[in-house]
């Protein structure tokens, strides 16, 4: 039971983090350098999951992908299955819920890149695409790594969103956080403590590795100076 929930949670966190990485790279670049007057609206939408109660976000996602919604009906006509109360539905909800944890660190890292380096690259004839891959992305790697780790760790501990969208189906949508809740409800405090401690250790190790790598990188940069 515990292994099943842990495996599902890790699979969900990894898949969500990879999807968010693909979304956050172009979106973070645009937020870092765009001069559109309405950019603040996009920033507000991206940041909304931070302040929005998880149950509210989960409810609206459930309505949006439910069998009676246009998206739900279209998906059912194509695949013959539903999105609500499935692992695929969890992925959609988790991507939306963890979006700011991936986008904001990446956008901050990209915006800290010296604009003169990008202008020099353009002067030498490099395309914007080449400049991004050769200058912006390498210099923004710490932010990219931070966004990936934070979105992964944040997905590990999700509760409200996954409960609203996926319910509590063992082997299909029951994540570690929901399993802990179940054990507490059943007064199995010893089992709940074991699972919670495991989740705590995993998240701590992830964050320790992240901050440790950033510290080592600073020491390497100082060594080159």
C-alpha positions in Angstrom: 0.0 0.0 0.0 2.7 2.5 1.0 5.0 1.5 -1.9 2.1 1.7 -4.3 1.2 5.2 -3.2 4.9 6.3 -3.1 5.6 5.0 -6.6 2.5 6.7 -8.0 3.5 10.0 -6.3 7.1 9.9 -7.6 5.8 9.1 -11.1 3.4 12.0 -10.9 6.0 14.4 -9.6 8.6 13.5 -12.2 6.1 13.7 -15.1 4.7 17.1 -13.9 8.2 18.5 -13.4 9.3 17.5 -16.9 6.1 19.0 -18.4 6.6 22.2 -16.4 10.2 22.5 -17.5 9.0 22.4 -21.2 6.5 25.1 -20.4 8.6 27.3 -18.0 11.6 27.7 -20.3 9.8 29.6 -23.1 7.4 31.3 -20.7 10.1 32.3 -18.3 12.2 33.7 -21.1 9.2 35.7 -22.3 8.4 37.1 -18.9 12.1 38.0 -18.3 12.5 40.0 -21.5 9.1 41.0 -22.9 8.1 44.6 -22.8 4.4 44.1 -23.5 2.2 46.4 -21.4 -0.1 43.5 -20.5 2.7 41.3 -19.2 1.6 41.9 -15.7 -1.7 40.0 -16.4 0.3 36.9 -17.4 2.4 37.2 -14.3 -0.7 37.4 -12.2 -2.2 34.3 -13.8 1.1 32.4 -13.3 1.2 33.4 -9.7 -2.4 32.8 -8.9 -2.0 29.1 -7.7 0.3 30.4 -4.9 -2.5 32.4 -3.2 -5.5 30.4 -4.5 -6.8 27.7 -2.1 -6.0 24.3 -3.6 -9.6 23.1 -3.3 -10.8 26.1 -5.4 -8.3 25.4 -8.1 -9.0 21.7 -7.9 -12.8 22.3 -8.2 -12.5 24.4 -11.3 -10.1 22.0 -13.0 -12.5 19.2 -12.1 -15.4 21.1 -13.7 -13.2 21.9 -16.8 -12.2 18.3 -17.4 -15.3 16.6 -16.2 -17.4 14.3 -18.4 -20.0 17.1 -19.0 -17.5 19.8 -20.0 -16.5 20.4 -23.7 -12.9 19.2 -22.9 -14.2 16.1 -21.1 -16.6 15.2 -23.9 -14.0 15.7 -26.6 -11.4 13.6 -24.7 -14.0 10.8 -24.2 -14.9 10.8 -27.9 -11.3 10.5 -28.8 -10.0 8.0 -26.2 -13.2 6.4 -24.8 -12.1 7.3 -21.3 -12.5 10.2 -18.8 -10.0 12.6 -17.4 -11.6 13.2 -14.0 -10.5 10.8 -11.3 -7.7 9.4 -13.3 -3.9 9.8 -13.2 -4.0 11.9 -16.4 -6.4 14.3 -14.6 -3.9 14.5 -11.7 -1.2 15.5 -14.1 -3.2 18.3 -15.5 -4.2 19.7 -12.1 -0.6 19.3 -10.7 0.9 21.1 -13.7 -1.4 24.1 -13.1 -0.9 24.0 -9.3 2.9 23.9 -9.5 3.3 26.3 -12.4 4.6 29.3 -10.5 7.2 27.2 -8.7 8.8 26.4 -12.0 8.2 29.6 -13.9 9.2 32.2 -11.3 12.8 30.9 -10.6 13.5 30.4 -14.3 12.2 33.9 -15.2 14.3 35.4 -12.4 17.4 33.6 -13.5 16.9 34.6 -17.2 16.3 38.3 -16.2 19.6 38.4 -14.3 21.6 37.5 -17.5 23.5 40.6 -18.6 21.7 42.1 -21.6 25.1 43.2 -23.1 26.0 39.6 -23.7 22.8 39.0 -25.6 23.3 42.2 -27.6 26.9 41.1 -28.4 25.6 37.7 -29.6 23.1 39.4 -31.9 25.8 41.8 -33.2 27.9 38.8 -34.2 25.0 37.4 -36.2 23.6 34.8 -33.8 19.9 34.2 -34.0 17.7 34.6 -30.9 17.4 30.8 -30.7 21.1 30.3 -30.7 21.6 33.1 -28.2 19.2 31.4 -25.9 20.9 28.0 -26.1 24.4 29.3 -25.9 24.2 32.2 -23.5 20.8 32.6 -21.7 20.2 29.0 -20.8 23.7 28.1 -19.6 23.8 31.2 -17.3 20.3 30.5 -16.1 20.9 26.9 -15.2 20.7 27.5 -11.4 17.2 28.9 -11.9 16.2 26.1 -14.2 17.4 23.5 -11.6 15.6 25.4 -8.8 12.4 25.4 -10.8 12.6 21.7 -11.5 13.4 20.7 -7.9 10.7 23.0 -6.4 8.0 21.8 -8.8 9.0 18.2 -8.1 9.0 18.7 -4.3 5.7 20.7 -4.4 4.0 18.0 -6.4 5.1 15.4 -3.8 3.2 17.2 -1.1 0.0 18.1 -2.9 -3.3 17.2 -1.2 -6.2 19.5 -2.0 -5.9 19.6 -5.7 -5.2 15.9 -6.2 -8.1 15.0 -3.8 -10.6 17.1 -5.7 -9.5 16.0 -9.2 -8.5 12.4 -8.5 -10.4 11.3 -5.4 -8.8 8.5 -3.5 -8.5 5.5 -5.7 -5.6 3.1 -4.5 -3.2 2.4 -7.3 -4.8 5.0 -9.6 -5.0 8.4 -7.8 -4.0 7.8 -4.2 -0.9 9.8 -3.5 1.3 9.7 -0.4 -0.4 12.8 1.1 -3.8 11.3 0.7 -2.6 8.0 2.2 -1.4 9.9 5.2 -4.8 11.5 5.6 -6.5 8.1 5.3 -4.3 6.6 8.0 -5.0 9.5 10.4 -8.7 9.2 9.7 -8.4 5.5 10.6 -6.4 6.4 13.8 -3.4 4.5 12.4 -1.0 7.2 13.7 2.1 4.9 13.7 1.7 4.2 9.9 0.8 7.8 9.2 4.0 8.9 11.0 6.1 6.5 9.0 4.8 7.8 5.7 4.9 11.4 6.7 8.5 11.0 7.9 9.5 9.4 4.7 8.0 12.2 2.7 9.7 14.8 5.0 13.1 13.1 4.5 12.7 13.0 0.7 11.7 16.7 0.4 14.6 17.7 2.8 17.1 15.7 0.7 15.9 17.3 -2.5 16.1 20.8 -1.0 19.5 20.1 0.6 20.9 18.9 -2.7 19.5 22.0 -4.5 21.0 24.5 -2.1 24.2 22.5 -1.8 24.7 22.6 -5.6 24.1 26.3 -5.6 26.6 26.8 -2.8 29.2 24.7 -4.7 28.6 26.7 -7.8 29.3 29.9 -6.0 32.6 28.6 -4.6 33.6 27.5 -8.1 32.8 31.0 -9.5 34.8 32.6 -6.7 37.7 30.3 -7.5 37.8 31.5 -11.1 37.9 35.1 -10.0 
